[in-house]
Amino acid sequence: MAISELNEDTQDQICDLLENLQQIEKLKNKDMRILLDKVVRPYGGKVVNK
């Protein structure tokens, strides 16, 4: 799934939420990948670790 399939507002909200969680040290990179994977799976996508 290309991130462009999500509307711009949704993209911005997801980015803001992830940044805020990361800043308060409640979200590690592994957790971020898991959350993003849950967001994109319904759209037929998959988050890969690069």
Secondary structure as GFF3:
##gff-version 3
##sequence-region A 1 50
A	DSSP	three_ten_helix	3	5	.	.	.	ID=ss1
A	DSSP	alpha_helix	8	23	.	.	.	ID=ss2
A	DSSP	alpha_helix	29	40	.	.	.	ID=ss3
A	DSSP	three_ten_helix	41	43	.	.	.	ID=ss4
###
